[in-house]
Amino acid sequence: MQPLLFSNRIDKLVPWGVLFLSIMAYAYTGNFLLAGVPFAFLFLMLTGVSWKTAYWVFLFTIPLSMDVHFFGETLSTSVPDEPIMWLFLLLLFVLAASRPALFQREWLTNPLILILAAQYVWLIVAVMYSHMPLLSLKFLLAKTWFMASFVVLPMFIFKEKKDFVKGFIVSLVPLFITIAIVVYRHAQIGFNFRRIEIAIGEVYNNHVDYSTVMSMFYPLLWVAYALTRGKSLLVRLPLLLIIVVFLPAIYLTYARAAMLAVVFAIGIAIAIRLKLAQWIMPVFYGLITMLIIYMSTDKKFMDFRPDYEHTFMRKKFTDHIVATFRGQDMSSMERLYRWIAAVRMSQDEPVKGFGPNTFYYYYKPYGVASFKTWVSHNFEKSTTHNYYLYMLVEQGWPAMILYAIMVMVMIAQAQKTYHRFKDRFYKLCTMGVVMMFGAGFINNFFSELIETHKVGSLFYLSISLLVLLTAKSKQLEKEEKETATVTQ
């Protein structure tokens, strides 16, 4: 009994020892990264003992993770979540080699997984022919551990209803902490429209990243609240309060795309209930095609070139909205400038693209000077501000077409899965997942945030979870039919 007693004491002392070492490391060096080394060691031990528990910890860290800066320059790495993705990629290789039976046929043959696989293969091709191979290779590596952590590994984690509940909670708590921090900071400066980036600080990359995460997570709150029907007030009231906080918080980001994303997500829910969701993307693509034809005929788009002197960022959000409709909003006109440049670039590399991560280095000679704005110098090195064009320019037509098909398949498959389920919990989970995806789709129509850790995690998780839910719906349907046959 003595060794066991000693072992239990050690287990209790380890976390306190790690915390002590972390505090000492920070006190001695003043470096947060070094302070995290003891925790990294503890997480490594946890992964060896129970990698599934480690995954829940990983999900908790994502909203709290921040980009690493060195002498004022970003290293394009966020901690602690990205190093954990590296670890999970190695874990996936071990699982694939030692337990291949874990990979179920229902997952591997799902159209969404097949499309993702095709996207990954074409990404490799685009990297091979990239104009800047090293930058593109970095993009490929990041995409690899992203897919491993948010598409493949969740399929081994989300097995039962309690796993969906746990995933929601471990994501909500840290996300709400970051929102509380940003809202508090923003309140200190009077919720100023022009100073939202100051309030966000280092918590998110910018107000677009922040607003996108909130607009994607918002539908899950309503799903969670609906699932607490019949529960005590102690369970329902906190959720209701969080819902009440979220909506004004989204508005106070002053991000038009995020507000539109919430409306679009609601539209998807209504369409799925009415069994009309399969028409959403075909109609959307049809309207976009007609708009492109109209704008390109006789160079009609030139009629929309901005007045350089009057196209700038307004001081108030209401003025910002009015300027958008007048074609005098700087961010909207800058998008047009980038979009035109992207289309013209694609004509030189229509199939393979210029290579992942290369848009910034090549687009300016392709731009039309008449559409330049005060921010066209682009010091922040942002890209196309449209994920379709982002794929088109950097990976060519095949990549853009695969993405377009994936969005259409995702929404159509969600509708089939939703109506196949009889279990209310899984029905609502399916609805929440596709609404989250839909909100992400709209945000990425005006940006390209899928490659960022906080937005990309939700985007790929939504796909992975729908694949799981689709398999679950087919399994339950089969069991119901077998039960009915036995009964007869």
N, C-alpha and C positions, 0 to 999 in steps of 0.2 A: 504493500500500500504506500510506502514512503516515496518510491520513485514517481508514482502517479500523482501524489500530492505535490511533489516538487515540480512536476511538469505543469500542473494546473496553475501553480503560482507563477511560473515562467510565462505562461500564456497571458496572464493578466498583466505582468510587468512589461512585456514586449512593447505594447502600444505607448505606454508611458515613457519607456526608454527611447523610443523613436521620437516622440514629441520633444523630449529633453535634448536629444542630439540635434534636432531641427532648430530649436531655439538657440542653442549654443552656436550652431553653424551660422545662423543669421546675425547673432550678436557679435561674432568674431569677424565676419567678412562683410556684413551688410548686403549680401547677395541672396535674393529670393530663390534663385535656381539652386544654389548650394544648399539652402535650407530645405529644399524639396528632396534632396538625395536620400535621406533616411526614410522618407515616405515612399519613395520609389522602390527602395529595398523591401519595405513592408508589403507593397503592392505586388512585387515579384514573388514573394513568398505566398501571398494569398492566391495568386494565379496558379501556382504549383499545387496548392491544396484544393482549391475550388475555383476553376476558371469561370464558372457560371456566376458565382458570387462576385468575382472580379469584374464581370461585365456590367452588373448593376452599378457597381462603384464607378465604372467608366462612364455610363450614361449620366450619372450625377455630376461628373466633372465637366461635361461638355459646355453647359451654359456659363460655367465659371472660368473656363479656360481663356487664356489671353495670348496674343502674339508676343513672341520674344523680340526684344529690341537690343541692339548692341551698338553703343556709341551713336544713338539716335536713328539707326537704320534697322528696319525690320529684317528678320532672318527667314520670313515666310514660314515660320513654324510656330504652332500654338502649343502651349503647355498647360496642364499635363496631358491633354487628350491625344495629341498627335504621337508622342512617343509610345503611348499605350496602343495606338493603332499598329505601330511597328511590331510591338510584342504580339498582338493578336494575329497579325499576318503570319508570323512564325508558328503560332499556335495552330492556325488553320492548316499549314503544311503538315504539321505533326498529326492532326486529326485525319487529314486526307490519306496519309500514308499508313496510319495504324488502324483506323476504323472507317474504311470507305463505305460500309453499309449505312453509316449515319446519313449519307446523302440520298434522300428518298427520290424515287423516280417521278413522283407527282410534282416535286419542285423543279427538277431538271428539265421536264418537258413543258413547263408552263410557258406560254408565249412571251410573257414579260422577261423571264430569265433568258430565253433564247435571244430576245432582242438585245438585252444587256450584254450577252456574250458576243453578239455580232458587233455591237458598239465597241467593245473592248478589243476585238480582233482588228477592226478598222482603225482604232486608235493606234495600235502597234504599227500598222501600215503608214499612217500619217506621220508617226515619229520617225520611221525609217527614211522617209522622203522629206523631212522637215528642213526648212531653210536655216534653222538654228537648233541642231540636234541635241545639245546639252540641255537647253531650256525645255525642250519637248520631252526629253527623257525624264526630267524632274517631274513634269506633269504626269507622265505615265506611272511613275512610282507612287505619287500621291494618290492617283486614281485607284491603283491596285490595293493599297491598304484601306482606302475608303470603302471600296466594294467588299473587301474581306470583312470589315468591321460592321458595316451597316446593311449589307445585302445577305451575305452568307451566314455569318455567325448568329444573327437573330433567329434564323430558322431552327437552331438548336436550343434556343433560350425560351421562346414564346410557345410553350406547349399547352398550357392550361389557362383558364380564365384568370386565375390569380396572378399569372405572369403578365397579362395585359394590364391589370390593375397596378401591379408593382412598377411596370415600366412607365406608366402614366405618373405615378407619384414621384419616383426618383428623377423624373424630368421636370415636373412642375415645380417642386420645391426650390431647386437652385435657380430656375428660370424666374420665378417670382421674386427671389432675392435680388437678382440683377435688375428687374423692373423697378423694385422699390428703391434701389440705389439711384437709378437714372431719374425716376420721377422726383425723388427728394432733391437731387442736384438741380433738376430743371426748375422746380418750384423756387429754389433759392435765387434764381435769376428771372423770376416772373414768367416762366413758361415762354420765354422769348423765342420767336420763330427762327431768327437768324443764329441763335446760340445753342441750338439743340445738340450740336456736335460737342460742345464743351461739356454739356451735362452727361453725354454718353462716355466721354473720355476714353479710357483704355478697355472698358468692359466689352464693347463691340467695335467692329471696324469703323462703322459709320451709322447714320440714322437709317439708311436703307437696310443694312444687315439686321439692325435691331427691330425695325418695323416688320420685316419679312418673317423673322422668327415668331414674333407675337401673332401676326395674322395667320400663320400656319398652325400655331398651337391653339388658337382661339376656338376653332370648331370642336376640339377634343374636350374643352371645358363643358360645352353644352351636352356632348355625348355622356360625359361622366355624370353631369347633373341629372340627366334623364335616367341613367342607370341606378341612381340613388333613390328612385321613387319607392316610397314605403319605408325608407330608412329614417333614423331619428333626426331631429333638427340639428343635433351636434355634428352630424355628417353633412347634411345638405346646406346649412347656413354658411359655413366657411367657403364652400364651392360657389355659392351664389354671390358672396362678397367679392371673390376673386374675379368672377365673370363681370361684375359691376365695375371693378377696377380696370380690367383689361381693355374694355372698349374705349374709354376716354384716353387711356395710355396709348392705344394705337393712334387715335386722332392726334394726340400731342406730339407724335413723331413727325407730323406734317408730311407724311409720305403718301402721295396720291395712289401709288400702285398698291400699297398695303390695304387701303380703304376699299379699293376696287376688288382686291383679292378676297376680302371678307364677303362682299356681295356676290362674287362669282362662286364662292364655296357654297353659299346658301342656294344659289341657282342650281348647282350640281345636285344638291340634296333634293330639291323639289323635282328636278328632272328624273332622278333615279326613282323616286316614289311613283312618278307617273309613267315610268318605263320609256322615257324619251331621251335618256342620257347618251345613247349611241349616236344621236344626231348632233350633239353639241360641237364636237371637233370638226366633222365634215362641213357644217354650216360656218364655223369659225374660219376654216381654211378657205372656203369658197369666198367669204367676204374679204379676206385678206388678199386673195388672188385678184379679185375685181378691183380692189383699191390699188394694188401694184400696177395693174394694166392701165387704170385711169391715170395714175401719177406719172407713168413712164411714157404715155402717148404724147408725142410732140413736146416732150420734156415739161409736162405740166407741173412737175415738182418744183421747178424754178419759180413758179408764182408764189411759193410759200417761203422763199428765202427771207430771213429776218432782217429787220432794221437794226443794224449793229448798235446804233446809239441808244435805242430804246429797248433793247433786249438785254435784261439784266435781272439779278435776283431781287425780288421785292422784300420790303421790311415786314409786311403782314401776310399771313397765310391767305386771307381772303383776296388780297391784291394779287397774290401768287396764282390763285385759281383763275381769276379774271384774265390775267396776263397769258395763261395757258391757252384759253380759248381765243385770244387775240393773236396768238403766235408771237408773243413778246416775252415769253418765259425762257430764261437762259438755259435751264436744264433740258427743257423739251427741244429747243432748237439745237442744242449740242448733240442730243440724241439723233436728230435728223442728219446732222453733219457726219456723225460716225456711221449711221446706217448707209448713207450714200457712198461713203468711202468703202464700206464693207462690200457692198454690191459690186462696185467697180473693181475691187481687189479680187473677188471671186472669179472674174472673167479671165484673170491671168493664171489662176490655179483652181479650176473648177472641180477637179476630181480629188486630188490629194490634199488640197489646201496648202497654206504656208507653213503649217506645223503648229501643234499646241504651244501656247504661251508666246506666240510671235506677233499677234495683231499690233500691239503698241509700236513695235519697231519698224513697221512697214506701212501703216495706214495713212500717214499725213500726206504723202505725195498723191494719194488717190482722192483726197478730200476736195470738195468744191469750195473755193474761197468765199463765195457769196453766203455760205452757211456758217462761216466761222463766228464764234462768240467770244466773250471775254475769258472763258475758261478753256479755250481750244489748245492752249499750251500743254494742258494735261500733265501737270507735275506729279499727280498721284498715280499715273500710269494705268488708268482704268481702260476698259476695252469697249466692246461694241454697244453695250447697254441693250442687248437683245440676244437671248440664248440661241435662237435659230440662226441668226447671222454669225454669232460666235462660232457655232459648229461649221457653218458654211465656209467662213474665211479660213479657219485654222485646220479643219479636217475634211473639207470638201462636201459636195452634194450627198454622197452616201451617208455621212454622219448626220447631216441635217434631216434627211429623209427618215433615217432610223429613229431619231428623236421625235419627229412628227408622228410616226407610227406608234411609238411607245406611249405617247400621251393619249392617243385615240384608243389604244388597246386597254390602257389602265382604266379609263373611265367606263368603257363598255364592259370590261370584265368585272368591275366593281358592281355594276348594276345587276349582272347575272348572279353574282355571288350573294348580294343583298337579298334578292328575291328567292334564292335557293334555300337560304337559312330559314328555319322556323324558330330557332333559339333567339330570343330578343337581345340577349347580350352580344352575341356574335353579329347580329344584324346591325346593331348600333355601332359596334366596333368597325365594321366594314364601311359604314357611312362616314364615321370620323376619319378613317384612314384616307378615303378618297377625297374628302373635303380638305384635309391637310395638303394632299398632293395638288388639288386644284388651286388652292391659295398660293402654293409654291410656284405653280405653272404661270399664274398671272404675274407674280412678282418678277419671275425670270423672263417674262416677255419684255420687260423694261430694264432688265439687268442681266447679269450672269453670275449668280450667287451659288450655283450648285457645287462649285469647287471649294466653297468656304466651309469650314468645319461645322459651324452652328446651323446654317441653312441646309447644307448638303446632307448632314446626318438625318434631319427630318425628312428630306426628300427621298433618300434611298431607303430609310426605314419604312416609309409609307408603301413603297413598292414591295419590299420584303414581306411586310405584314399582310399585304393583300394576297401575295402568293400563298402564304400560310393559311389565310382565311379561306381562300378558294379551295385548297386541298381539304381543309376541315369541313367545308360545306358539302363537298362531294362524298366525303367519308360518312358524314351524318345522314345524308340523303340515301346512301347505299344501305346503311344500317336500318333506317326506317322502312325501306322497301323489303329488306330481308325479314324484319319483324312482322310486317304486314302479311308477307307470304306465309310465314309460320302460323300466324293467327288464323288465316283462312283455312 
